[in-house]
């Protein structure tokens, strides 16, 4: 599953890949940023998205260069994720 997060009110968008993992009978949602090396998890999808948003905002606080990398641009098409069965 792929999702886009809008970070803060600054017009930054982070594309996120979300996977479902099972560890010791508990299911977790793991969220991993594409443009930014950041990841987080949660017991629910909403919690994972909230946690990765918080983590990404912390990383971006200290880096103007990373902010430029993920600055939202008009007509910017989000990457597509799909499965191919062979």
HELIX and SHEET records of a PDB file:
HELIX    1   1 UNK A   45  UNK A   61  1                                  17    
HELIX    2   2 UNK A   64  UNK A   69  1                                   6    
SHEET    1   A 4 UNK A   2  UNK A   7  0                                        
SHEET    2   A 4 UNK A  12  UNK A  23 -1                                        
SHEET    3   A 4 UNK A  26  UNK A  33 -1                                        
SHEET    4   A 4 UNK A  39  UNK A  42 -1                                        
END                                                                             
